[in-house]
């Protein structure tokens, strides 16, 4: 077979696969390695969710599931867009965060080309759903959220905070709090929650809003202090930390959820296989232990419930982004 024959055969493969009955295609799935894109560096909530899930999926599906940290673009847009462009065959999955719906809105706000649309994705399962927490170094002068607010009012724009990028989950959470508290903070974006946390620990920035699982090891080691909880209720891993709503900031409610997605349209039998596998994953003792150790409890939802959750949560986050307006 010469080079032209090889190219013609390769070009025909998608057509041949499309001609296969869906059940026949599904019976062969997975026939090769699966890539799970994480649009952030290691050390953040999406990575924390992806690695135990990928290991459990490998056992269930019988093929390697390779975690691909593809950071870049504010808030994970590069990895999200790469997953959106992938072929909808179940071999490229995306473990991403609640900023998924926010980033296209930010592109429109700045009149930039939209990197992807949420409609390009098919929800498979929600994995985690934690409130964001405001954390500062244990050596900082602020013992309470009110002390933090009072200092920020005296020094507008001088207290720095890190985030996973413009309009990412951590950025929106801090701006939501700042708007409600009527304070001005200085935003310092990074390529993910992991680098932002490193910057906080090194003293490069003075605060961060992040997930409990990201913060708990550092709090337990005495390096960080948590001042406030963006959720509607206190959480078991930080029972003594008040919610911002308790403190009078009624508009502050922000969650950092992690969920698994494929592309739309995905063949229905493949989607069903992935959903069934994720139902097993989210009851796996190893996965439950990994999340419990990190301080992030499992918040599993199958695709239909997850889709409804995304619609409601995204509407609230998009409204928050529009209120924040154009910021860098």
TIGULUM-725866 format. One record per residue (C-alpha): residue number from 0; residue in three letters; z, x, y. Coordinates in nm, 3 decimals, always signed. Last residue first. Layout:
// residues N
i | aa | pz | px | py
NUM | Ala | Z | X | Y .
...
//
This chain:
// residues 328
i | aa | pz | px | py
327 | Unk | +3.431 | -0.831 | +4.196 .
326 | Unk | +3.503 | -1.172 | +4.346 .
325 | Unk | +3.273 | -1.464 | +4.412 .
324 | Unk | +3.456 | -1.794 | +4.370 .
323 | Unk | +3.806 | -1.833 | +4.229 .
322 | Unk | +3.770 | -2.212 | +4.248 .
321 | Unk | +3.436 | -2.199 | +4.068 .
320 | Unk | +3.593 | -1.980 | +3.802 .
319 | Unk | +3.883 | -2.225 | +3.759 .
318 | Unk | +3.644 | -2.518 | +3.713 .
317 | Unk | +3.458 | -2.313 | +3.451 .
316 | Unk | +3.790 | -2.251 | +3.275 .
315 | Unk | +3.883 | -2.621 | +3.261 .
314 | Unk | +3.541 | -2.725 | +3.133 .
313 | Unk | +3.549 | -2.442 | +2.881 .
312 | Unk | +3.879 | -2.559 | +2.735 .
311 | Unk | +3.758 | -2.915 | +2.677 .
310 | Unk | +3.420 | -2.820 | +2.527 .
309 | Unk | +3.568 | -2.535 | +2.324 .
308 | Unk | +3.833 | -2.764 | +2.170 .
307 | Unk | +3.570 | -3.017 | +2.067 .
306 | Unk | +3.365 | -2.745 | +1.899 .
305 | Unk | +3.676 | -2.606 | +1.728 .
304 | Unk | +3.757 | -2.949 | +1.585 .
303 | Unk | +3.407 | -2.978 | +1.435 .
302 | Unk | +3.388 | -2.611 | +1.325 .
301 | Unk | +3.720 | -2.573 | +1.144 .
300 | Unk | +4.030 | -2.490 | +1.346 .
299 | Unk | +4.279 | -2.217 | +1.269 .
298 | Unk | +4.554 | -2.124 | +1.515 .
297 | Unk | +4.716 | -1.837 | +1.322 .
296 | Unk | +5.019 | -1.694 | +1.500 .
295 | Unk | +4.984 | -1.392 | +1.726 .
294 | Unk | +5.296 | -1.171 | +1.727 .
293 | Unk | +5.117 | -0.872 | +1.577 .
292 | Unk | +5.317 | -0.887 | +1.256 .
291 | Unk | +5.240 | -1.259 | +1.222 .
290 | Unk | +4.868 | -1.191 | +1.264 .
289 | Unk | +4.859 | -0.924 | +0.994 .
288 | Unk | +5.084 | -1.126 | +0.762 .
287 | Unk | +4.866 | -1.436 | +0.787 .
286 | Unk | +4.556 | -1.229 | +0.720 .
285 | Unk | +4.708 | -1.059 | +0.416 .
284 | Unk | +4.846 | -1.388 | +0.282 .
283 | Unk | +4.497 | -1.547 | +0.300 .
282 | Unk | +4.517 | -1.904 | +0.433 .
281 | Unk | +4.281 | -1.838 | +0.723 .
280 | Unk | +4.038 | -1.652 | +0.501 .
279 | Unk | +4.001 | -1.946 | +0.262 .
278 | Unk | +3.902 | -2.186 | +0.541 .
277 | Unk | +3.681 | -1.906 | +0.674 .
276 | Unk | +3.491 | -1.892 | +0.344 .
275 | Unk | +3.431 | -2.266 | +0.347 .
274 | Unk | +3.304 | -2.246 | +0.705 .
273 | Unk | +3.077 | -1.954 | +0.618 .
272 | Unk | +2.930 | -2.135 | +0.317 .
271 | Unk | +2.882 | -2.452 | +0.522 .
270 | Unk | +2.699 | -2.258 | +0.793 .
269 | Unk | +2.479 | -2.103 | +0.525 .
268 | Unk | +2.402 | -2.447 | +0.377 .
267 | Unk | +2.322 | -2.582 | +0.726 .
266 | Unk | +2.071 | -2.311 | +0.813 .
265 | Unk | +2.190 | -2.167 | +1.147 .
264 | Unk | +2.038 | -2.316 | +1.463 .
263 | Unk | +2.223 | -2.194 | +1.656 .
262 | Unk | +2.365 | -1.848 | +1.607 .
261 | Unk | +2.695 | -1.763 | +1.442 .
260 | Unk | +3.044 | -1.785 | +1.586 .
259 | Unk | +3.400 | -1.682 | +1.496 .
258 | Unk | +3.684 | -1.758 | +1.734 .
257 | Unk | +3.950 | -1.591 | +1.945 .
256 | Unk | +4.158 | -1.781 | +2.196 .
255 | Unk | +4.312 | -1.644 | +2.512 .
254 | Unk | +4.487 | -1.936 | +2.672 .
253 | Unk | +4.543 | -2.021 | +3.037 .
252 | Unk | +4.757 | -2.276 | +3.216 .
251 | Unk | +4.862 | -2.210 | +3.575 .
250 | Unk | +4.815 | -2.515 | +3.799 .
249 | Unk | +5.182 | -2.617 | +3.790 .
248 | Unk | +5.322 | -2.294 | +3.929 .
247 | Unk | +5.680 | -2.420 | +3.959 .
246 | Unk | +5.863 | -2.167 | +3.742 .
245 | Unk | +5.852 | -2.398 | +3.440 .
244 | Unk | +5.475 | -2.418 | +3.489 .
243 | Unk | +5.464 | -2.040 | +3.489 .
242 | Unk | +5.613 | -2.050 | +3.141 .
241 | Unk | +5.944 | -1.876 | +3.091 .
240 | Unk | +5.985 | -1.568 | +2.870 .
239 | Unk | +6.296 | -1.595 | +2.651 .
238 | Unk | +6.109 | -1.712 | +2.340 .
237 | Unk | +5.860 | -1.423 | +2.339 .
236 | Unk | +5.725 | -1.415 | +1.979 .
235 | Unk | +5.815 | -1.781 | +1.929 .
234 | Unk | +5.619 | -1.909 | +2.226 .
233 | Unk | +5.721 | -2.100 | +2.536 .
232 | Unk | +5.514 | -2.407 | +2.619 .
231 | Unk | +5.229 | -2.500 | +2.855 .
230 | Unk | +5.085 | -2.151 | +2.830 .
229 | Unk | +5.050 | -1.895 | +3.109 .
228 | Unk | +5.373 | -1.716 | +3.009 .
227 | Unk | +5.565 | -1.503 | +3.257 .
226 | Unk | +5.749 | -1.179 | +3.317 .
225 | Unk | +5.679 | -0.963 | +3.010 .
224 | Unk | +5.823 | -0.609 | +3.022 .
223 | Unk | +5.645 | -0.303 | +2.886 .
222 | Unk | +5.734 | +0.036 | +2.738 .
221 | Unk | +6.046 | -0.059 | +2.543 .
220 | Unk | +5.888 | -0.001 | +2.201 .
219 | Unk | +5.916 | -0.374 | +2.124 .
218 | Unk | +5.734 | -0.447 | +2.450 .
217 | Unk | +5.455 | -0.206 | +2.356 .
216 | Unk | +5.418 | -0.355 | +2.007 .
215 | Unk | +5.423 | -0.709 | +2.157 .
214 | Unk | +5.155 | -0.668 | +2.422 .
213 | Unk | +4.826 | -0.701 | +2.235 .
212 | Unk | +4.959 | -0.965 | +1.999 .
211 | Unk | +5.103 | -1.165 | +2.288 .
210 | Unk | +4.763 | -1.184 | +2.463 .
209 | Unk | +4.705 | -1.023 | +2.801 .
208 | Unk | +4.763 | -1.055 | +3.174 .
207 | Unk | +4.807 | -0.710 | +3.322 .
206 | Unk | +5.019 | -0.535 | +3.581 .
205 | Unk | +5.070 | -0.209 | +3.770 .
204 | Unk | +4.746 | -0.019 | +3.721 .
203 | Unk | +4.686 | +0.354 | +3.662 .
202 | Unk | +5.047 | +0.390 | +3.546 .
201 | Unk | +4.960 | +0.534 | +3.206 .
200 | Unk | +5.083 | +0.226 | +3.017 .
199 | Unk | +4.888 | -0.004 | +3.247 .
198 | Unk | +4.570 | +0.202 | +3.209 .
197 | Unk | +4.607 | +0.196 | +2.831 .
196 | Unk | +4.641 | -0.183 | +2.849 .
195 | Unk | +4.321 | -0.205 | +3.052 .
194 | Unk | +4.145 | +0.020 | +2.800 .
193 | Unk | +4.249 | -0.213 | +2.514 .
192 | Unk | +4.180 | -0.534 | +2.709 .
191 | Unk | +3.814 | -0.441 | +2.749 .
190 | Unk | +3.558 | -0.252 | +2.952 .
189 | Unk | +3.788 | -0.218 | +3.254 .
188 | Unk | +3.823 | -0.411 | +3.581 .
187 | Unk | +4.073 | -0.322 | +3.857 .
186 | Unk | +4.166 | -0.634 | +4.056 .
185 | Unk | +4.390 | -0.591 | +4.361 .
184 | Unk | +4.637 | -0.877 | +4.408 .
183 | Unk | +4.661 | -1.145 | +4.677 .
182 | Unk | +4.938 | -1.404 | +4.663 .
181 | Unk | +4.945 | -1.781 | +4.706 .
180 | Unk | +5.142 | -1.837 | +4.383 .
179 | Unk | +4.881 | -2.083 | +4.248 .
178 | Unk | +4.592 | -1.864 | +4.358 .
177 | Unk | +4.754 | -1.550 | +4.214 .
176 | Unk | +4.824 | -1.723 | +3.881 .
175 | Unk | +4.465 | -1.844 | +3.844 .
174 | Unk | +4.346 | -1.502 | +3.955 .
173 | Unk | +4.554 | -1.340 | +3.682 .
172 | Unk | +4.428 | -1.574 | +3.410 .
171 | Unk | +4.065 | -1.546 | +3.525 .
170 | Unk | +4.079 | -1.165 | +3.505 .
169 | Unk | +4.240 | -1.163 | +3.160 .
168 | Unk | +3.985 | -1.407 | +3.017 .
167 | Unk | +3.683 | -1.223 | +3.152 .
166 | Unk | +3.551 | -1.322 | +3.489 .
165 | Unk | +3.509 | -0.959 | +3.597 .
164 | Unk | +3.610 | -0.718 | +3.319 .
163 | Unk | +3.874 | -0.677 | +3.047 .
162 | Unk | +4.144 | -0.678 | +3.313 .
161 | Unk | +4.379 | -0.448 | +3.501 .
160 | Unk | +4.618 | -0.534 | +3.782 .
159 | Unk | +4.692 | -0.360 | +4.108 .
158 | Unk | +4.963 | -0.447 | +4.360 .
157 | Unk | +4.837 | -0.356 | +4.708 .
156 | Unk | +4.625 | -0.658 | +4.799 .
155 | Unk | +4.900 | -0.831 | +4.996 .
154 | Unk | +5.218 | -0.621 | +5.026 .
153 | Unk | +5.503 | -0.850 | +5.132 .
152 | Unk | +5.359 | -1.144 | +4.942 .
151 | Unk | +5.313 | -0.924 | +4.636 .
150 | Unk | +5.681 | -0.825 | +4.649 .
149 | Unk | +5.794 | -1.188 | +4.652 .
148 | Unk | +5.555 | -1.276 | +4.369 .
147 | Unk | +5.679 | -0.993 | +4.145 .
146 | Unk | +6.041 | -1.082 | +4.217 .
145 | Unk | +5.960 | -1.443 | +4.125 .
144 | Unk | +5.799 | -1.331 | +3.798 .
143 | Unk | +6.123 | -1.163 | +3.699 .
142 | Unk | +6.256 | -0.810 | +3.646 .
141 | Unk | +6.018 | -0.643 | +3.888 .
140 | Unk | +6.108 | -0.284 | +3.985 .
139 | Unk | +5.869 | -0.133 | +3.729 .
138 | Unk | +6.000 | +0.100 | +3.455 .
137 | Unk | +5.939 | -0.158 | +3.183 .
136 | Unk | +5.576 | -0.154 | +3.290 .
135 | Unk | +5.435 | -0.498 | +3.379 .
134 | Unk | +5.321 | -0.791 | +3.168 .
133 | Unk | +5.195 | -1.140 | +3.255 .
132 | Unk | +5.128 | -1.333 | +2.934 .
131 | Unk | +4.811 | -1.510 | +2.823 .
130 | Unk | +4.867 | -1.809 | +2.599 .
129 | Unk | +4.756 | -1.765 | +2.239 .
128 | Unk | +4.480 | -1.930 | +2.040 .
127 | Unk | +4.382 | -1.745 | +1.722 .
126 | Unk | +4.119 | -1.798 | +1.451 .
125 | Unk | +3.886 | -2.076 | +1.561 .
124 | Unk | +3.611 | -2.137 | +1.309 .
123 | Unk | +3.231 | -2.153 | +1.274 .
122 | Unk | +3.109 | -2.240 | +1.623 .
121 | Unk | +2.728 | -2.235 | +1.650 .
120 | Unk | +2.595 | -2.028 | +1.938 .
119 | Unk | +2.281 | -2.045 | +2.154 .
118 | Unk | +2.427 | -2.347 | +2.338 .
117 | Unk | +2.681 | -2.112 | +2.496 .
116 | Unk | +2.399 | -1.964 | +2.701 .
115 | Unk | +2.305 | -1.597 | +2.727 .
114 | Unk | +2.264 | -1.315 | +2.981 .
113 | Unk | +2.205 | -1.551 | +3.274 .
112 | Unk | +1.989 | -1.370 | +3.532 .
111 | Unk | +2.204 | -1.324 | +3.842 .
110 | Unk | +2.260 | -1.583 | +4.116 .
109 | Unk | +2.619 | -1.461 | +4.164 .
108 | Unk | +2.764 | -1.800 | +4.068 .
107 | Unk | +2.499 | -1.840 | +3.799 .
106 | Unk | +2.607 | -1.517 | +3.634 .
105 | Unk | +2.971 | -1.627 | +3.665 .
104 | Unk | +2.885 | -1.954 | +3.489 .
103 | Unk | +2.722 | -1.757 | +3.207 .
102 | Unk | +3.044 | -1.552 | +3.180 .
101 | Unk | +3.289 | -1.843 | +3.162 .
100 | Unk | +3.170 | -2.001 | +2.838 .
99 | Unk | +3.232 | -1.692 | +2.620 .
98 | Unk | +3.542 | -1.598 | +2.824 .
97 | Unk | +3.745 | -1.782 | +2.559 .
96 | Unk | +3.713 | -1.487 | +2.324 .
95 | Unk | +3.470 | -1.343 | +2.072 .
94 | Unk | +3.416 | -1.274 | +1.706 .
93 | Unk | +3.037 | -1.289 | +1.666 .
92 | Unk | +2.840 | -1.302 | +1.342 .
91 | Unk | +2.516 | -1.129 | +1.251 .
90 | Unk | +2.403 | -1.181 | +0.891 .
89 | Unk | +2.426 | -1.559 | +0.895 .
88 | Unk | +2.051 | -1.616 | +0.930 .
87 | Unk | +2.012 | -1.712 | +1.294 .
86 | Unk | +1.830 | -1.393 | +1.400 .
85 | Unk | +2.020 | -1.204 | +1.667 .
84 | Unk | +1.961 | -1.274 | +2.037 .
83 | Unk | +2.291 | -1.460 | +2.082 .
82 | Unk | +2.480 | -1.178 | +1.910 .
81 | Unk | +2.340 | -0.925 | +2.156 .
80 | Unk | +2.426 | -1.157 | +2.447 .
79 | Unk | +2.789 | -1.187 | +2.335 .
78 | Unk | +2.811 | -0.809 | +2.291 .
77 | Unk | +2.678 | -0.741 | +2.640 .
76 | Unk | +2.877 | -1.022 | +2.807 .
75 | Unk | +3.218 | -0.904 | +2.685 .
74 | Unk | +3.427 | -0.966 | +2.996 .
73 | Unk | +3.213 | -0.771 | +3.238 .
72 | Unk | +2.922 | -0.588 | +3.082 .
71 | Unk | +2.993 | -0.354 | +2.796 .
70 | Unk | +3.160 | -0.342 | +2.460 .
69 | Unk | +2.986 | -0.355 | +2.123 .
68 | Unk | +3.266 | -0.309 | +1.871 .
67 | Unk | +3.076 | -0.362 | +1.542 .
66 | Unk | +3.299 | -0.481 | +1.258 .
65 | Unk | +3.115 | -0.447 | +0.928 .
64 | Unk | +3.150 | -0.723 | +0.669 .
63 | Unk | +3.069 | -0.567 | +0.331 .
62 | Unk | +2.947 | -0.811 | +0.065 .
61 | Unk | +3.133 | -1.013 | -0.199 .
60 | Unk | +3.168 | -1.327 | +0.012 .
59 | Unk | +3.541 | -1.380 | -0.053 .
58 | Unk | +3.658 | -1.019 | -0.061 .
57 | Unk | +3.440 | -0.919 | +0.233 .
56 | Unk | +3.556 | -1.225 | +0.427 .
55 | Unk | +3.917 | -1.107 | +0.391 .
54 | Unk | +3.837 | -0.764 | +0.534 .
53 | Unk | +3.637 | -0.918 | +0.820 .
52 | Unk | +3.920 | -1.160 | +0.905 .
51 | Unk | +4.180 | -0.882 | +0.914 .
50 | Unk | +3.953 | -0.681 | +1.149 .
49 | Unk | +3.820 | -0.954 | +1.374 .
48 | Unk | +4.136 | -1.108 | +1.519 .
47 | Unk | +4.287 | -0.784 | +1.652 .
46 | Unk | +3.941 | -0.684 | +1.774 .
45 | Unk | +3.910 | -1.009 | +1.970 .
44 | Unk | +4.265 | -0.970 | +2.107 .
43 | Unk | +4.223 | -0.616 | +2.234 .
42 | Unk | +4.282 | -0.273 | +2.082 .
41 | Unk | +3.930 | -0.171 | +1.987 .
40 | Unk | +3.662 | -0.208 | +2.252 .
39 | Unk | +3.517 | -0.549 | +2.339 .
38 | Unk | +3.215 | -0.759 | +2.239 .
37 | Unk | +3.320 | -0.777 | +1.872 .
36 | Unk | +3.005 | -0.813 | +1.662 .
35 | Unk | +3.057 | -0.898 | +1.296 .
34 | Unk | +2.775 | -0.746 | +1.092 .
33 | Unk | +2.711 | -0.876 | +0.740 .
32 | Unk | +2.588 | -0.651 | +0.460 .
31 | Unk | +2.331 | -0.780 | +0.213 .
30 | Unk | +2.245 | -1.076 | -0.012 .
29 | Unk | +2.492 | -1.315 | +0.147 .
28 | Unk | +2.359 | -1.568 | +0.091 .
27 | Unk | +2.120 | -1.596 | -0.206 .
26 | Unk | +2.224 | -1.951 | -0.286 .
25 | Unk | +2.186 | -2.040 | +0.081 .
24 | Unk | +1.813 | -1.958 | +0.079 .
23 | Unk | +1.761 | -2.174 | -0.230 .
22 | Unk | +1.962 | -2.459 | -0.072 .
21 | Unk | +1.752 | -2.435 | +0.246 .
20 | Unk | +1.421 | -2.464 | +0.061 .
19 | Unk | +1.219 | -2.146 | +0.110 .
18 | Unk | +0.934 | -2.174 | +0.359 .
17 | Unk | +1.145 | -2.026 | +0.638 .
16 | Unk | +1.203 | -1.719 | +0.422 .
15 | Unk | +0.831 | -1.677 | +0.367 .
14 | Unk | +0.762 | -1.716 | +0.737 .
13 | Unk | +1.032 | -1.460 | +0.826 .
12 | Unk | +0.884 | -1.217 | +0.567 .
11 | Unk | +0.521 | -1.244 | +0.678 .
10 | Unk | +0.547 | -0.984 | +0.952 .
9 | Unk | +0.694 | -0.735 | +0.704 .
8 | Unk | +0.402 | -0.790 | +0.465 .
7 | Unk | +0.148 | -0.741 | +0.742 .
6 | Unk | +0.324 | -0.423 | +0.854 .
5 | Unk | +0.332 | -0.286 | +0.499 .
4 | Unk | -0.037 | -0.367 | +0.446 .
3 | Unk | -0.125 | -0.190 | +0.771 .
2 | Unk | +0.075 | +0.119 | +0.667 .
1 | Unk | -0.105 | +0.152 | +0.333 .
0 | Unk | +0.000 | +0.000 | +0.000 .
//
